[in-house]
Amino acid sequence: MLVSKNPPSVRQASSASQAKLNPWVFAVLTDTQLTPNAVSVALYFRDTTDMQAGFTSPSFRSIAQTTGLSRGSAERAVRMLASTGHVQMIAGGGGFNNANIYKLAGGRI
């Protein structure tokens, strides 16, 4: 598992060298200043910077909306995205740490 506190920029994620290897980059970063369970999520797509989505949501509602879940938790979002096999990087800390994210994703990262 690759761990980083600074997710790559959209430009880096959409570079020609990374495009062949990674359809998109998914990063999960905790924000312990809001609450131990607040998570910031950013999706970086290969095709266009216009498809970038980023947000912070203590209640995880935005995660559910961005991942297409009508309702759900950060755990469900992580499981769903990790199961696609296109996860390059997940970083975390505080109350929602790397070990928990890895476990929730079924060890696929």
Buried (B, 14 or more C-beta within 10 A) or exposed (E): BEEEEEBBEBEEBBBEEBBEEBBBBBBBBBBEEEBBBBBBBBBBBBEEEEEBEBBBBEEBBBBBBBBEBEEBBBBBBBBBBBEEEEBBBBBBBBEBBBEBBBEBBEEEB
